[in-house]
């Protein structure tokens, strides 16, 4: 890619049949108090009117870019396409139905810079707390608090890193390490890989993101979630059955606590 533009935040959004939310999601980015961003919306062969909405918004705001996939490949491939075309020093992910409060980028950028100035000059991976929301986007008061620092071993037992809260400094972490594998729970697998290689990520315990949950989302299916995390332990991380069961006990307890 071209030289990264200092201070520019590249925001990658995989889009598939998200017409119901996409104009609103774009609005959340346009309302950010930090304005030096580019928004890369990667359409994964949607069959609804979302692409037309994005195209219209991109004509109105030059910071918005529509990228169209040739064939449907899933969220990981869509995010990886966005990463490959991103021009900014900083990289964020936003799911098409999630919500950012107006000062999310400004405060997270200040946070990663403060960590680099103080605790860890090589820090390239930060994340934030978030709140569960209903289908309308209204916060439910269930806020997920995050640790100030998390390592690979800790993250195996606590999948608290939520994709729409992540910010990565691409001057510290190269794109080949950020690109996601094409598997279920590709984002969690990516965070584990980064933690294993770079040591730790840093958490800002601020509630500036809302995770919109609907009845038909994949993550709302608890059995599916259990199978995904088990497969990550056994196939992706190659943990033993005993180690996998040990980690899953902690994961399950924390997953329940996040939702009550």
N, C-alpha and C positions, 0 to 999 in steps of 0.2 A: 504494500500500500504506500501512498504518498506520505511524506513526513507528517507526523501528527501535529495538529494545531493546538498549541498550548492553551489550556483553559477551556477549550471547546468540549462540551459533553455530548457524546453520541448516544442517542436513546434508541434501542432496537425493540420493535414491537412485532411479534409474529401475529398475523391476522388470518383467521379462517372463519368465514361466515359470522362476522362480528358486527354486522351493520347496526344491530340494536344498540351497541355501545360506542362504536368507533368515533363518532363525531364528539361525543362527550369526553372520551379519552384524550383525543387531540386537544380539546379545550383545557384539560387539566395541565397538559404540557405548556400550552400557550400562556397559561395563567401563572407560570412559575416566576418568582421574583428574580431568579437568575436567568438572564436571557440569552447567554452565549451557548446555544445548543443546536443540534440538528436532530430531527426526528425521522428515523428510517422505519417505515411501515412496510413489512414484507408480506405481501399477499400470497397465500399458499393455495392458489387456485380456488378462491371462494366462488360460491354460486349465488350469493345474494348481492345486494346493491352496495356493499361496503366499499368496493374498489372505486366506484364512481364518487362516493363521498370523499375518499382520500384524495382522488385526483383533483377534485374541486378545491379542497383545502390546500393542496400543494400549489395550485395556481395563485391562491390568495396570499400564501406565506412561503417565501423561498427557503425557509429553514426545514420545510416538510418535504420528504422525498418518498415517492411510491416506488417500491421495487416489486416486480411480479415474477414469481417462480414459474418455470416452464411446466412443472408437474407437482402434484401434491406430495410433499415429503415429510410433513410433520413439523412440530415446533422446533426441534433441534436443528434441522436443516435450514429452516427459515431464520432462526437466530444466527446460525453460522454465516448465512448469506449476508445478513445485516452487518455482522462483525467484519466481514471481508470488504465491505464498502464503506465502513465508518472512517471518518477523517479526524475524529477528536482524540485528545489525550486521554479523556475519561470515557468510560463505557458504562451505561446503565441499561437495565432491561425493564420493560414494563409490559405486563400482559394486557391484552386488549380490553378486558373488563375490569381491571383494577383501577384504583383511585390514588392520585398523589395530591396532597395538600400543597398550597401555593409555594411554601418555602422549603419544600423537600430538597430540591437540588442545591439551593443556596446553603442550607444547613449541613447537608451531607458533604458538600465540597469543602466547607470550612472544617468539618470533622476530619476528613482524610488528610488534609493539609496539616492540621494540628497534631495528628498522630505522627506524621512524617517529621515534623519539626521537633517533636518531643520523644515519645516512647520508642519509635521504630522508624528510622530514616528510610528503610527499605519496604515499608508497608505499602501494599498495592491493592488490598482487598478489604472493603468495609461493607457493613450492612446495618440495618436499622430495625427497630421494633415496628409493630403494625397492629391494626385492629380489624377484627372480623366485621363484615358488613352484610346486610341482606341484599336481595336481588336489586333493590332500588338504589343501593349504594349508601344507605343509612347505617352509620356505625352502631354496633350492637353493645358497645361497652366492654367487650371482651378483648382486652389489649394483651398482646404477646410481648413480654419484656425479654430483652436479649442480654447476654453476658458482655462484659467489656472486652473480652478476648476469648477466642475459641480455637482449639487445636483440632487436628485430625481425630485423635482418639476421643476427644470430647464430642465432636460432631457426629461420630458413629452412633452415639447414644442420645443425641439431641439435635434433630433436624430443624433447628430454629431459624436457619438462614432462608428467608423467603425471597424468591427471585426478584420481585418488583421492588425490593429494598436495596439491592446490591449496587455498589459502585466500584469499578476497577480502574486503576491507573495503568494505562497501557505502556507507559514508560518504565514501569516496574515489572509487569507481567506481559509476556508476548502473546500474540493472538493464537498461536498454535496451542498454547496451554489453556486458553479460554474457550476455544471451540468445543462444542458439546457432542458427546457420543449419541448415536441414533438408537437409543434404548429408552425404555420406560423410566421415568424419573431422571431424565438426562441432566436436569439442573442440579439435583442433589449429588449425582455422580461427579459432576464438574467441580462443585465446591469441595468435595472430598479430595479430588485430585489436586486442586490448588493448595489445600491445607497440607496435604502430605508433602508437597514439593516446597512450599514457601513458609511452612511453619505455623502460621496463625492468621486469622482474620480478626478485625476489630469491630465491635458493635457499639452503635450509638443508641442508647435506650430512649429513643424519642418516637412518638406515635405520629408519623407524618404520612403513612400509607394505609389504605384500607383494602383489605382482601375480600372482594365480593364473592360470596358463595351462593350458588344456586343448586337446586336439587339434582340437576342433571350434570353437574361438573364431575370430572373423573375423580377428583380428590374427595368428593362427598361419598363415594363408595368405599366404605371402610375395609371390606374384604379385599378389594382391589389394591388399596393402599398397603395393606399387610403383605400381600403377595409381591408388590413392587419393592418394598424395602427388604424383604427376605431375599429376593433375587439379586438385589444390589450387594447385600452382604456375601452371598454365596458365590455368585458368578462374576460380579465386577471387582469386589475386594478380595475374593477367594478366602474368606474367613472360614474357620472350622464350624461345624454344626453347633458345638458348645459355645464358641465365641459369638456366633450369630444369635443364638438364643439369649445369651447374656445381654448383648447390645439391644436386642429387640424388646426385652423386658423394660429397660430404661426408656427406649423410644416410645413404647405403648403408653407408659405412665405419663410421660411428658405430653404426648399427643392428646391424651384425655384431659389433662390439666389445662392445656391451651384452649380447650373448647367449653370449659365450664366457668 
